[in-house]
């Protein structure tokens, strides 16, 4: 953390992606953008890219925990500190978003601060879900505090994240700023300055937040349903960052375009989508060949067994490639989507309004399929398959959570769902621990290890952190 905070004190050069030499020469380096040159419109696109990098960083290797991918020692539950999440959040996203908030509030540009608070809440919730306790109230203070203590996960949830979300909605509803240059949000890479869509996004994130809290506060399910109903109305509202060939999706270079694959799709997700394993027996999912590419002459999709390393299982014949939907160069990084809000609604209403829960379940499947380009006839055939379509009376939580699992492919949010249910085999049907588990006693992994650079650098880190104890949210 000390190293990160030293970087944060020199944030403007990092924030605007300006190359530099010695970071300690910020007062004299002519290549850097000064505080006076940075503006809200120039900071916003960087903040949005940093947010996408943070969510991608969480999933880059963490996608092995919900068994989307496997093939590395992390998938065998060896110690892992999610540094790919820690670094982009504390070095880039957090200081940039806080800078926007401070600058925007000073000039009454609540349209900008509302957007920044929405994104900061999403980032902070992701950090809390992965680490539990994490620096926040004492972080991002530069040399004033090089050793920030960690906020408890309970405080992050019950104080800081919800405050950001409430303030975001309040800010987005404020009158536009008096300065003409700030009345329209410029350089918004996500919604083009459409504050109505940002308001929907804030409600979507609130729906996710209250769903998470429902294990601690069962009454939060009703609030999650209410927030989901105020959120997105179609895939066109999705909170996501689009990429282009000259600035490709990070999955493209990491695994889609790699010669030597560091990971492969696991047998759990492949069998589930093939209709061979779990709940949807006999229902071949038309998203399967869109999500991943099969090689060789075997017509059956064969995933890598969780806990095996890449190369250990010659029969595995699926990979993510440049042709796979999520790992194309132009694929979006999805932050939260209409499909997810429908599955939140389905779960939240399951015990109180089964008819509406069922309709939301179907809408979630259909939205996921349309987003990745499944033909309408194939969508109809799949959702009408008796193994998938079911009825309000036969719908189960397993159906909702497993279809959400498929729709959120490669997103770290699924790991939070699994831990909310503590990997319950009646919900995640067919899920098994990796065949090689490095954790003593063969438990499920519950949280991140401390970030690698924290011990020995920050004198205020929590003690006794293991990856086997359930976090506050899941206890």
C-alpha positions as CSV (number, residue, x, y, z in Angstrom):
1,X,0.0,0.0,0.0
2,X,2.9,2.4,0.7
3,X,4.1,2.0,-2.8
4,X,0.7,2.6,-4.2
5,X,0.2,5.7,-2.1
6,X,3.5,7.1,-3.3
7,X,2.1,6.6,-6.8
8,X,-1.2,8.3,-5.8
9,X,0.6,11.4,-4.7
10,X,1.7,11.7,-8.2
11,X,-1.6,10.7,-9.6
12,X,-2.3,13.2,-12.4
13,X,0.6,11.9,-14.5
14,X,-0.6,8.3,-14.0
15,X,-4.3,9.2,-14.4
16,X,-3.9,10.6,-17.8
17,X,-1.7,7.8,-19.0
18,X,1.2,10.1,-19.8
19,X,4.5,8.3,-20.0
20,X,7.2,9.5,-17.7
21,X,10.6,8.8,-16.3
22,X,11.3,9.2,-12.6
23,X,8.0,9.4,-10.7
24,X,9.6,11.5,-8.0
25,X,10.2,14.4,-10.5
26,X,6.6,15.3,-10.9
27,X,7.2,19.0,-10.2
28,X,9.7,19.4,-13.0
29,X,8.8,16.8,-15.6
30,X,7.5,18.8,-18.6
31,X,5.9,15.7,-20.1
32,X,3.3,15.5,-17.3
33,X,-0.1,17.1,-17.2
34,X,-0.3,19.5,-14.4
35,X,-3.2,19.9,-11.9
36,X,-4.3,23.0,-13.8
37,X,-4.4,21.3,-17.1
38,X,-6.5,18.3,-15.9
39,X,-10.2,18.9,-16.2
40,X,-13.3,16.9,-15.5
41,X,-13.8,16.0,-19.2
42,X,-10.2,14.8,-19.5
43,X,-10.3,12.8,-16.2
44,X,-13.6,11.0,-16.9
45,X,-12.5,8.7,-19.8
46,X,-9.4,7.7,-17.8
47,X,-11.6,6.9,-14.8
48,X,-13.9,4.7,-16.9
49,X,-11.0,2.8,-18.4
50,X,-9.5,2.3,-15.0
51,X,-12.8,1.0,-13.7
52,X,-13.0,-1.5,-16.5
53,X,-9.4,-2.5,-15.8
54,X,-10.2,-3.0,-12.2
55,X,-13.2,-5.3,-12.9
56,X,-11.1,-7.2,-15.6
57,X,-8.2,-7.4,-13.1
58,X,-10.5,-9.1,-10.6
59,X,-11.5,-11.7,-13.1
60,X,-8.2,-12.1,-14.9
61,X,-7.1,-15.0,-12.7
62,X,-10.1,-14.9,-10.3
63,X,-12.3,-16.5,-12.9
64,X,-10.8,-19.8,-11.8
65,X,-12.6,-19.7,-8.5
66,X,-16.2,-19.9,-10.0
67,X,-14.7,-22.5,-12.4
68,X,-15.2,-20.5,-15.6
69,X,-11.6,-21.2,-16.4
70,X,-8.9,-23.5,-14.9
71,X,-5.4,-24.6,-15.7
72,X,-3.2,-22.7,-13.3
73,X,-2.1,-23.3,-9.7
74,X,-4.6,-20.6,-8.6
75,X,-7.3,-23.1,-9.6
76,X,-5.8,-25.5,-7.1
77,X,-6.4,-22.9,-4.4
78,X,-2.7,-21.9,-4.0
79,X,-2.3,-18.5,-2.2
80,X,-3.4,-15.7,-4.5
81,X,-3.7,-12.0,-3.6
82,X,-5.6,-10.6,-6.5
83,X,-2.9,-8.0,-7.3
84,X,-4.5,-7.5,-10.7
85,X,-7.4,-6.0,-8.8
86,X,-5.5,-4.2,-6.1
87,X,-3.1,-2.3,-8.3
88,X,-5.6,-0.8,-10.8
89,X,-8.0,0.2,-8.1
90,X,-5.6,1.8,-5.6
91,X,-3.2,3.2,-8.2
92,X,-5.6,4.4,-10.8
93,X,-9.4,4.1,-10.4
94,X,-9.7,5.2,-6.8
95,X,-7.6,8.4,-7.0
96,X,-9.0,9.4,-10.4
97,X,-12.6,9.0,-9.3
98,X,-12.0,10.8,-6.0
99,X,-10.3,13.6,-7.9
100,X,-13.3,13.9,-10.2
101,X,-15.6,14.0,-7.1
102,X,-13.6,16.7,-5.4
103,X,-13.3,18.9,-8.5
104,X,-16.9,18.4,-9.5
105,X,-18.4,19.2,-6.1
106,X,-16.2,22.4,-5.9
107,X,-17.8,23.8,-9.0
108,X,-21.3,22.4,-8.6
109,X,-20.9,19.9,-11.5
110,X,-23.0,17.2,-9.8
111,X,-23.5,15.5,-13.2
112,X,-19.8,14.5,-13.1
113,X,-19.7,13.7,-9.4
114,X,-22.8,11.5,-9.7
115,X,-21.1,9.4,-12.4
116,X,-17.8,9.2,-10.4
117,X,-19.6,8.1,-7.2
118,X,-21.5,5.4,-9.2
119,X,-18.3,4.0,-10.5
120,X,-16.4,4.3,-7.2
121,X,-19.2,2.4,-5.4
122,X,-19.0,-0.4,-8.0
123,X,-15.2,-0.6,-7.7
124,X,-15.3,-0.5,-3.9
125,X,-18.0,-3.2,-3.7
126,X,-15.8,-5.4,-5.9
127,X,-12.8,-4.8,-3.7
128,X,-14.8,-5.6,-0.5
129,X,-16.3,-8.8,-2.0
130,X,-12.8,-10.1,-2.8
131,X,-10.8,-8.9,0.1
132,X,-13.3,-8.4,2.9
133,X,-11.5,-5.7,4.9
134,X,-9.7,-3.1,2.7
135,X,-8.3,0.4,3.0
136,X,-10.7,3.2,2.2
137,X,-11.3,5.9,4.8
138,X,-7.6,6.3,5.4
139,X,-6.5,5.5,1.9
140,X,-5.7,7.9,-1.0
141,X,-4.2,10.5,1.3
142,X,-0.7,10.5,-0.2
143,X,2.2,11.2,2.1
144,X,-0.3,12.3,4.8
145,X,-0.8,8.6,5.5
146,X,1.5,6.1,4.0
147,X,0.2,3.2,6.2
148,X,-3.6,3.3,5.9
149,X,-5.4,0.9,8.2
150,X,-8.1,-1.4,6.7
151,X,-11.8,-0.6,7.0
152,X,-13.9,-3.6,8.1
153,X,-16.0,-5.2,5.4
154,X,-19.0,-4.5,7.5
155,X,-18.2,-0.8,7.5
156,X,-17.4,-0.7,3.8
157,X,-20.9,-2.2,3.2
158,X,-23.0,-0.5,5.8
159,X,-21.4,2.9,5.6
160,X,-19.2,3.7,2.6
161,X,-20.6,1.8,-0.4
162,X,-24.2,2.7,0.4
163,X,-23.3,6.3,1.0
164,X,-21.7,6.6,-2.4
165,X,-24.7,5.1,-4.0
166,X,-27.1,7.4,-2.2
167,X,-25.0,10.4,-3.0
168,X,-24.7,9.3,-6.7
169,X,-28.5,9.2,-7.1
170,X,-28.8,12.5,-5.4
171,X,-26.1,14.1,-7.5
172,X,-27.5,12.8,-10.7
173,X,-30.9,14.4,-9.9
174,X,-29.3,17.9,-9.1
175,X,-29.8,20.8,-11.5
176,X,-27.1,21.0,-14.2
177,X,-24.0,23.2,-13.3
178,X,-24.1,26.9,-14.1
179,X,-20.9,26.8,-16.1
180,X,-21.9,26.2,-19.8
181,X,-18.8,24.0,-20.4
182,X,-19.9,21.5,-17.7
183,X,-23.6,21.3,-18.4
184,X,-23.1,18.4,-20.8
185,X,-20.9,15.6,-19.7
186,X,-18.1,15.3,-22.2
187,X,-15.9,12.3,-23.1
188,X,-18.3,9.8,-21.5
189,X,-17.1,6.6,-23.2
190,X,-20.1,4.6,-21.7
191,X,-23.3,6.6,-22.1
192,X,-22.3,9.7,-24.0
193,X,-23.4,11.9,-21.1
194,X,-26.9,10.5,-20.8
195,X,-27.7,11.0,-17.1
196,X,-30.9,9.0,-17.3
197,X,-28.8,6.0,-18.2
198,X,-26.4,6.7,-15.4
199,X,-29.3,6.9,-13.0
200,X,-30.4,3.4,-14.2
201,X,-26.9,2.2,-13.7
202,X,-26.8,3.5,-10.1
203,X,-30.1,1.6,-9.4
204,X,-28.6,-1.6,-11.0
205,X,-25.5,-1.4,-8.8
206,X,-27.8,-0.8,-5.8
207,X,-29.8,-3.9,-6.8
208,X,-26.6,-5.9,-6.7
209,X,-25.6,-4.3,-3.4
210,X,-28.9,-5.2,-1.7
211,X,-28.8,-8.7,-3.1
212,X,-25.4,-9.2,-1.5
213,X,-26.7,-7.9,1.8
214,X,-29.7,-10.3,1.8
215,X,-27.7,-13.0,3.6
216,X,-27.2,-10.6,6.5
217,X,-30.5,-8.8,6.2
218,X,-33.2,-10.9,4.5
219,X,-35.4,-7.8,4.1
220,X,-32.9,-6.5,1.6
221,X,-34.3,-8.9,-1.0
222,X,-37.4,-6.7,-1.4
223,X,-35.2,-3.6,-1.8
224,X,-33.0,-5.5,-4.4
225,X,-36.2,-6.2,-6.4
226,X,-37.3,-2.6,-6.2
227,X,-33.9,-1.3,-7.3
228,X,-33.8,-3.9,-10.2
229,X,-37.1,-2.6,-11.4
230,X,-35.8,0.9,-11.5
231,X,-32.6,-0.2,-13.4
232,X,-32.1,-1.2,-17.0
233,X,-34.9,-1.9,-19.4
234,X,-32.9,-3.6,-22.2
235,X,-29.4,-4.6,-23.3
236,X,-29.0,-1.0,-24.7
237,X,-28.7,0.2,-21.1
238,X,-25.9,-2.1,-20.1
239,X,-23.0,-0.5,-18.1
240,X,-20.0,-1.6,-20.1
241,X,-16.9,-0.2,-21.8
242,X,-16.7,-0.9,-25.5
243,X,-13.3,-1.5,-27.0
244,X,-11.9,-1.1,-30.5
245,X,-9.2,-2.7,-32.6
246,X,-6.7,0.0,-31.8
247,X,-7.5,-0.2,-28.1
248,X,-8.5,-3.9,-27.7
249,X,-10.3,-5.6,-24.9
250,X,-7.7,-6.8,-22.3
251,X,-9.0,-10.4,-22.6
252,X,-8.0,-10.4,-26.2
253,X,-4.3,-10.0,-25.6
254,X,-4.2,-12.1,-22.4
255,X,-6.0,-15.3,-23.5
256,X,-7.9,-14.8,-26.7
257,X,-4.8,-14.0,-28.8
258,X,-2.3,-16.0,-26.8
259,X,-0.2,-18.7,-28.4
260,X,0.3,-20.7,-25.2
261,X,-3.0,-20.6,-23.3
262,X,-2.5,-19.9,-19.6
263,X,-6.1,-21.2,-18.8
264,X,-8.9,-23.0,-20.6
265,X,-12.7,-23.2,-20.0
266,X,-13.5,-25.7,-17.3
267,X,-15.4,-28.9,-17.6
268,X,-18.0,-27.4,-15.2
269,X,-19.1,-24.6,-17.4
270,X,-18.7,-26.6,-20.6
271,X,-20.8,-29.6,-19.3
272,X,-23.5,-27.2,-18.0
273,X,-23.8,-25.5,-21.4
274,X,-23.6,-28.7,-23.3
275,X,-26.6,-30.1,-21.4
276,X,-24.5,-33.0,-20.0
277,X,-24.1,-31.8,-16.5
278,X,-26.0,-30.1,-13.8
279,X,-29.6,-28.9,-14.1
280,X,-30.2,-28.5,-17.8
281,X,-29.9,-32.1,-19.0
282,X,-30.3,-32.5,-22.8
283,X,-30.5,-28.7,-23.5
284,X,-27.5,-27.7,-25.6
285,X,-26.9,-24.0,-25.1
286,X,-26.5,-22.1,-28.4
287,X,-24.1,-19.7,-26.6
288,X,-21.5,-22.5,-26.2
289,X,-19.9,-22.1,-29.6
290,X,-20.1,-18.3,-29.3
291,X,-18.4,-18.3,-25.9
292,X,-15.6,-20.7,-26.8
293,X,-13.9,-22.4,-29.8
294,X,-13.6,-26.2,-30.1
295,X,-10.6,-27.8,-31.8
296,X,-9.8,-31.2,-33.2
297,X,-12.1,-33.8,-34.7
298,X,-14.1,-34.7,-31.5
299,X,-17.5,-33.1,-32.0
300,X,-18.1,-33.0,-28.2
301,X,-17.0,-30.0,-26.3
302,X,-14.6,-31.1,-23.5
303,X,-13.5,-28.7,-20.8
304,X,-10.4,-28.9,-18.6
305,X,-11.1,-30.6,-15.2
306,X,-10.9,-28.0,-12.4
307,X,-7.6,-28.4,-10.6
308,X,-5.8,-29.7,-13.7
309,X,-3.1,-27.7,-15.3
310,X,-3.1,-26.7,-18.9
311,X,-1.5,-29.6,-20.9
312,X,-2.3,-32.2,-18.3
313,X,-5.5,-33.3,-20.0
314,X,-5.1,-34.0,-23.8
315,X,-8.8,-34.6,-24.3
316,X,-9.7,-31.0,-23.4
317,X,-10.5,-29.4,-26.7
318,X,-12.0,-25.9,-26.0
319,X,-10.3,-22.5,-25.7
320,X,-11.0,-18.9,-25.8
321,X,-9.8,-17.3,-29.0
322,X,-10.0,-14.2,-31.1
323,X,-13.2,-15.6,-32.4
324,X,-14.8,-16.1,-29.0
325,X,-17.3,-13.4,-28.0
326,X,-15.7,-12.3,-24.8
327,X,-12.1,-12.3,-26.0
328,X,-12.5,-10.5,-29.3
329,X,-10.5,-7.3,-29.7
330,X,-13.8,-5.3,-29.8
331,X,-15.6,-7.1,-27.0
332,X,-16.9,-4.9,-24.1
333,X,-15.9,-5.2,-20.5
334,X,-19.3,-5.7,-18.9
335,X,-19.6,-4.0,-15.5
336,X,-23.3,-4.7,-14.8
337,X,-26.0,-5.7,-17.4
338,X,-29.7,-5.8,-18.0
339,X,-29.5,-9.6,-17.9
340,X,-27.9,-9.6,-14.5
341,X,-30.6,-7.3,-13.1
342,X,-33.3,-9.7,-14.4
343,X,-31.6,-12.6,-12.5
344,X,-31.4,-10.4,-9.4
345,X,-35.1,-9.7,-9.8
346,X,-35.8,-13.4,-10.3
347,X,-33.9,-14.4,-7.1
348,X,-35.2,-11.6,-5.0
349,X,-38.9,-12.4,-5.9
350,X,-38.5,-16.2,-5.8
351,X,-40.2,-16.6,-2.4
352,X,-42.7,-13.8,-2.6
353,X,-43.9,-13.6,-6.3
354,X,-43.0,-16.8,-8.2
355,X,-44.9,-15.7,-11.3
356,X,-42.8,-12.5,-11.7
357,X,-39.7,-14.4,-10.7
358,X,-40.2,-16.8,-13.5
359,X,-40.8,-14.0,-16.1
360,X,-37.6,-12.3,-15.0
361,X,-35.7,-15.6,-15.2
362,X,-36.8,-16.0,-18.8
363,X,-36.0,-12.3,-19.6
364,X,-32.5,-12.8,-18.2
365,X,-31.8,-15.8,-20.5
366,X,-33.2,-14.1,-23.5
367,X,-31.2,-10.9,-22.9
368,X,-28.0,-12.8,-22.5
369,X,-28.5,-14.7,-25.7
370,X,-29.5,-11.6,-27.7
371,X,-26.5,-9.8,-26.4
372,X,-24.1,-12.3,-27.9
373,X,-26.0,-12.7,-31.1
374,X,-28.0,-15.9,-30.8
375,X,-30.6,-16.2,-33.5
376,X,-34.2,-15.6,-32.3
377,X,-35.3,-19.1,-33.4
378,X,-32.5,-20.6,-31.3
379,X,-33.4,-18.5,-28.3
380,X,-37.0,-19.7,-28.5
381,X,-36.0,-23.3,-28.8
382,X,-33.7,-23.1,-25.8
383,X,-36.1,-21.3,-23.4
384,X,-38.9,-23.5,-24.5
385,X,-36.9,-26.7,-23.8
386,X,-38.6,-28.4,-20.8
387,X,-35.3,-28.6,-19.0
388,X,-34.9,-24.8,-19.2
389,X,-38.3,-23.3,-19.7
390,X,-40.0,-25.0,-16.7
391,X,-42.9,-23.1,-15.1
392,X,-43.4,-20.9,-12.1
393,X,-44.3,-24.0,-10.1
394,X,-41.2,-25.9,-11.1
395,X,-38.6,-23.1,-11.2
396,X,-35.9,-23.5,-8.6
397,X,-33.1,-21.2,-7.2
398,X,-30.7,-23.6,-8.9
399,X,-32.3,-22.7,-12.3
400,X,-31.9,-18.9,-11.6
401,X,-28.4,-19.0,-10.3
402,X,-27.1,-21.4,-13.0
403,X,-28.6,-19.4,-15.8
404,X,-27.1,-16.3,-14.2
405,X,-23.8,-18.2,-14.0
406,X,-23.9,-18.8,-17.8
407,X,-24.9,-15.2,-18.6
408,X,-22.1,-13.7,-16.5
409,X,-19.4,-15.8,-18.0
410,X,-15.9,-14.5,-17.0
411,X,-17.3,-12.0,-14.5
412,X,-16.1,-12.1,-10.9
413,X,-19.6,-11.4,-9.6
414,X,-20.4,-15.1,-9.9
415,X,-17.9,-15.9,-7.2
416,X,-19.8,-13.6,-4.9
417,X,-23.0,-15.6,-5.7
418,X,-21.3,-18.9,-5.0
419,X,-20.0,-17.7,-1.7
420,X,-23.4,-16.3,-0.7
421,X,-24.7,-19.8,-1.0
422,X,-21.5,-21.4,0.2
423,X,-21.1,-23.5,-2.9
424,X,-24.3,-25.3,-2.1
425,X,-24.5,-28.3,-4.4
426,X,-28.3,-28.1,-4.5
427,X,-27.9,-24.6,-6.1
428,X,-24.7,-25.1,-8.1
429,X,-25.7,-28.6,-9.2
430,X,-22.7,-30.7,-10.2
431,X,-20.1,-28.3,-8.8
432,X,-17.1,-30.1,-7.2
433,X,-13.9,-28.9,-5.6
434,X,-10.8,-29.0,-7.8
435,X,-9.2,-32.4,-8.1
436,X,-6.1,-30.9,-6.5
437,X,-6.7,-28.6,-3.6
438,X,-3.8,-27.0,-1.8
439,X,-5.8,-25.7,1.1
440,X,-5.5,-27.9,4.2
441,X,-8.6,-29.9,4.9
442,X,-9.9,-29.5,1.3
443,X,-12.2,-26.6,1.9
444,X,-13.7,-24.2,-0.6
445,X,-11.7,-20.9,-1.1
446,X,-13.5,-18.0,0.6
447,X,-11.5,-14.8,-0.1
448,X,-8.4,-13.3,-1.4
449,X,-5.1,-13.5,0.3
450,X,-3.5,-10.2,1.2
451,X,-2.2,-8.4,-1.8
452,X,1.4,-9.5,-2.4
453,X,3.0,-6.1,-1.8
454,X,1.2,-5.2,1.4
455,X,3.0,-7.3,4.1
456,X,6.3,-5.6,5.0
457,X,5.2,-2.3,3.3
458,X,2.1,-1.3,5.1
459,X,2.4,-1.5,8.9
460,X,-1.4,-1.5,9.4
461,X,-2.5,-4.7,7.6
462,X,-4.9,-7.1,9.3
463,X,-3.4,-10.2,10.9
464,X,-4.5,-13.9,10.6
465,X,-5.8,-13.6,7.0
466,X,-6.4,-16.9,5.4
467,X,-8.3,-17.9,2.3
468,X,-10.5,-20.4,4.2
469,X,-12.6,-18.2,6.6
470,X,-15.9,-16.9,5.2
471,X,-16.1,-13.1,4.9
472,X,-18.5,-11.1,7.0
473,X,-20.9,-10.8,4.1
474,X,-21.2,-14.6,3.8
475,X,-21.3,-15.6,7.5
